[in-house]
Amino acid sequence: MTNNKTPQPSTSATRRSHEPLDIFALSWPIFVETLLMTMLSTLGLWMASQVSVGAVAVFGMAAQLRGIFDRVFRVVGIGTSVVVTQHRGAGDIEGAREVAKAGVSAAFWMGLVVMLVVSLLPGPVLRLLQLPEELFDIAIPFFTLVGISLFADSLTITMFSVLRAFTFTKDSMRLVLIMNTTQVCLSVPLVFGLWGLPQLGLMGLGWGIVLARVLVLTLLALMWARRIGTRLRLRELLLPARGPLAPILHIGLPSAGEKIAFRVCFMMTVAMAASLGTDALATHAYAWQIIALVNLVMIALGAGAEIIVGHDVGAGQLRRAHAVQTHALRWGLATTLIATVLAYFIAPGVVQSLSGNPQVVALLVSVMLLEIVLEPARCVNTIITGGLRAAGDVRFPVKVSVLSNIVFGAGLAWLLGIHLGYGLPGIWLGYVADEWARALAMSARWYSLGWAPFARRARRRILRRLAAAAA
């Protein structure tokens, strides 16, 4: 009989848990999903550029703030995803569902706190980010909407992560397409005042983001019920189960700590760029949109490899996990290098057509030249760190990353960019040193098999839970 309280997924999660997983079959929907998100962000940057240079700077600063909290929210999202994959690999489907519900509950509370801070105190947040005072008039109301959308982001990050961990990457991709289409259909007429609607400028972007996320949250809840057999109830959101939270936080806290350390140091360099003037800050915003496009394949391969490694760890197949990781790294390095070289030749002309500012274009050319050296190292970091995380080896990347971010990512960037006066290229040299220091350390950790004891420990934990449940 079917339990009325626990809907059964239309595609059996239990049956799928032991099917062989192919990295490209998992990665291509993630690639499309990431491409859609990046294109949407690029479109938002273009719409902001049609409003004013100041709007570009504010939109770019909001994107960086979203990036910081994205890392905070992944305390739960990453931990939930990894633990779900490990349980599924071991055949513990019910345990995976319990972990998923606990993760969403934790994300709910985390997003609520962030929304209250950003929406109710936008002025202090903008001063902390060192946004120029002359931009506060347009930034404060926009950041109020950003705070609301961050609450939705906290939930969607974890819910999308769980869908992907259950290998429903195509469903995740379709929902992102719906969200992005909705956001464009709402934002464009509100920004430019089409079809008799008021011309809201930058605020039109904000309203489009908020309303699209409300829609996708509703669809995600329906997809969870259909695909993984889990309905979210208010009581479970308000009162997370403590048992599943422990392994989530064991993985998520160190993993997010590594990302938060990067983002905090990165935002210090954004503040440095802001101190160099509006042209430097706008160039920084354009450059990071281009980098997001360059990294699409690498991010998708890393995410797909992480899902498979987590399943293999749960199943005790460590040799297979090692082979998958190496395969993903080879493809990631090749595609990243090709994309970076193409971006060096193409991006300046595109930005010239968007901004019409020769100072911005000149700065961008020097930055993109350094990116050819930087991006292969970022590829190594992204893919190998994901593999270490999926294996349960989460503390080593944090220790290395925090040290490197502080010494190179922020310290060397300040020394070269501000103190010695090399400007934005000097800041980028700090980024280069940071990525390569971490890439060398992560490679040594993976290929020395320092992660293997953690993987065995994770499998033993799940087998104990299964034995206890059977008893």
Secondary structure in CASP SS format (residue, H / E / C, confidence):
PFRMAT SS
TARGET T0000
AUTHOR 0000-0000-0000
METHOD secondary structure of the structure
MODEL  1
M C 1.00
T C 1.00
N C 1.00
N C 1.00
K C 1.00
T C 1.00
P C 1.00
Q C 1.00
P C 1.00
S C 1.00
T C 1.00
S C 1.00
A H 1.00
T H 1.00
R H 1.00
R H 1.00
S C 1.00
H C 1.00
E C 1.00
P C 1.00
L C 1.00
D C 1.00
I H 1.00
F H 1.00
A H 1.00
L H 1.00
S H 1.00
W H 1.00
P H 1.00
I H 1.00
F H 1.00
V H 1.00
E H 1.00
T H 1.00
L H 1.00
L H 1.00
M H 1.00
T H 1.00
M H 1.00
L H 1.00
S H 1.00
T H 1.00
L H 1.00
G H 1.00
L H 1.00
W H 1.00
M H 1.00
A H 1.00
S H 1.00
Q H 1.00
V H 1.00
S C 1.00
V H 1.00
G H 1.00
A H 1.00
V H 1.00
A H 1.00
V H 1.00
F H 1.00
G H 1.00
M H 1.00
A H 1.00
A H 1.00
Q H 1.00
L H 1.00
R H 1.00
G H 1.00
I H 1.00
F H 1.00
D H 1.00
R H 1.00
V H 1.00
F H 1.00
R H 1.00
V H 1.00
V H 1.00
G H 1.00
I H 1.00
G H 1.00
T H 1.00
S H 1.00
V H 1.00
V H 1.00
V H 1.00
T H 1.00
Q H 1.00
H H 1.00
R H 1.00
G H 1.00
A C 1.00
G C 1.00
D C 1.00
I H 1.00
E H 1.00
G H 1.00
A H 1.00
R H 1.00
E H 1.00
V H 1.00
A H 1.00
K H 1.00
A H 1.00
G H 1.00
V H 1.00
S H 1.00
A H 1.00
A H 1.00
F H 1.00
W H 1.00
M H 1.00
G H 1.00
L H 1.00
V H 1.00
V H 1.00
M H 1.00
L H 1.00
V H 1.00
V H 1.00
S H 1.00
L H 1.00
L C 1.00
P H 1.00
G H 1.00
P H 1.00
V H 1.00
L H 1.00
R H 1.00
L H 1.00
L C 1.00
Q C 1.00
L C 1.00
P C 1.00
E H 1.00
E H 1.00
L H 1.00
F H 1.00
D H 1.00
I H 1.00
A H 1.00
I H 1.00
P H 1.00
F H 1.00
F H 1.00
T H 1.00
L H 1.00
V H 1.00
G H 1.00
I H 1.00
S H 1.00
L H 1.00
F H 1.00
A H 1.00
D H 1.00
S H 1.00
L H 1.00
T H 1.00
I H 1.00
T H 1.00
M H 1.00
F H 1.00
S H 1.00
V H 1.00
L H 1.00
R H 1.00
A H 1.00
F C 1.00
T C 1.00
F C 1.00
T H 1.00
K H 1.00
D H 1.00
S H 1.00
M H 1.00
R H 1.00
L H 1.00
V H 1.00
L H 1.00
I H 1.00
M H 1.00
N H 1.00
T H 1.00
T H 1.00
Q H 1.00
V H 1.00
C H 1.00
L H 1.00
S H 1.00
V H 1.00
P H 1.00
L H 1.00
V H 1.00
F H 1.00
G C 1.00
L C 1.00
W C 1.00
G C 1.00
L C 1.00
P C 1.00
Q C 1.00
L C 1.00
G C 1.00
L H 1.00
M H 1.00
G H 1.00
L H 1.00
G H 1.00
W H 1.00
G H 1.00
I H 1.00
V H 1.00
L H 1.00
A H 1.00
R H 1.00
V H 1.00
L H 1.00
V H 1.00
L H 1.00
T H 1.00
L H 1.00
L H 1.00
A H 1.00
L H 1.00
M H 1.00
W H 1.00
A H 1.00
R H 1.00
R H 1.00
I C 1.00
G C 1.00
T C 1.00
R C 1.00
L C 1.00
R C 1.00
L H 1.00
R H 1.00
E H 1.00
L H 1.00
L H 1.00
L C 1.00
P C 1.00
A C 1.00
R H 1.00
G H 1.00
P H 1.00
L H 1.00
A H 1.00
P H 1.00
I H 1.00
L H 1.00
H H 1.00
I H 1.00
G H 1.00
L H 1.00
P H 1.00
S H 1.00
A H 1.00
G H 1.00
E H 1.00
K H 1.00
I H 1.00
A H 1.00
F H 1.00
R H 1.00
V H 1.00
C H 1.00
F H 1.00
M H 1.00
M H 1.00
T H 1.00
V H 1.00
A H 1.00
M H 1.00
A H 1.00
A H 1.00
S H 1.00
L C 1.00
G C 1.00
T H 1.00
D H 1.00
A H 1.00
L H 1.00
A H 1.00
T H 1.00
H H 1.00
A H 1.00
Y H 1.00
A H 1.00
W H 1.00
Q H 1.00
I H 1.00
I H 1.00
A H 1.00
L H 1.00
V H 1.00
N C 1.00
L H 1.00
V H 1.00
M H 1.00
I H 1.00
A H 1.00
L H 1.00
G H 1.00
A H 1.00
G H 1.00
A H 1.00
E H 1.00
I H 1.00
I H 1.00
V H 1.00
G H 1.00
H H 1.00
D H 1.00
V H 1.00
G H 1.00
A H 1.00
G C 1.00
Q C 1.00
L H 1.00
R H 1.00
R H 1.00
A H 1.00
H H 1.00
A H 1.00
V H 1.00
Q H 1.00
T H 1.00
H H 1.00
A H 1.00
L H 1.00
R H 1.00
W H 1.00
G H 1.00
L H 1.00
A H 1.00
T H 1.00
T H 1.00
L H 1.00
I H 1.00
A H 1.00
T H 1.00
V H 1.00
L H 1.00
A H 1.00
Y H 1.00
F H 1.00
I H 1.00
A H 1.00
P H 1.00
G H 1.00
V H 1.00
V H 1.00
Q H 1.00
S H 1.00
L H 1.00
S H 1.00
G C 1.00
N C 1.00
P H 1.00
Q H 1.00
V H 1.00
V H 1.00
A H 1.00
L H 1.00
L H 1.00
V H 1.00
S H 1.00
V H 1.00
M H 1.00
L H 1.00
L H 1.00
E H 1.00
I H 1.00
V H 1.00
L H 1.00
E H 1.00
P H 1.00
A H 1.00
R H 1.00
C H 1.00
V H 1.00
N H 1.00
T H 1.00
I H 1.00
I H 1.00
T H 1.00
G H 1.00
G H 1.00
L H 1.00
R H 1.00
A H 1.00
A C 1.00
G C 1.00
D C 1.00
V C 1.00
R H 1.00
F H 1.00
P H 1.00
V H 1.00
K H 1.00
V H 1.00
S H 1.00
V H 1.00
L H 1.00
S H 1.00
N H 1.00
I H 1.00
V H 1.00
F H 1.00
G H 1.00
A H 1.00
G H 1.00
L H 1.00
A H 1.00
W H 1.00
L H 1.00
L H 1.00
G H 1.00
I H 1.00
H H 1.00
L C 1.00
G C 1.00
Y C 1.00
G H 1.00
L H 1.00
P H 1.00
G H 1.00
I H 1.00
W H 1.00
L H 1.00
G H 1.00
Y H 1.00
V H 1.00
A H 1.00
D H 1.00
E H 1.00
W H 1.00
A H 1.00
R H 1.00
A H 1.00
L H 1.00
A H 1.00
M H 1.00
S H 1.00
A H 1.00
R H 1.00
W H 1.00
Y H 1.00
S C 1.00
L C 1.00
G C 1.00
W C 1.00
A H 1.00
P H 1.00
F H 1.00
A H 1.00
R H 1.00
R H 1.00
A H 1.00
R H 1.00
R H 1.00
R H 1.00
I H 1.00
L H 1.00
R H 1.00
R H 1.00
L H 1.00
A H 1.00
A H 1.00
A H 1.00
A H 1.00
A C 1.00
END
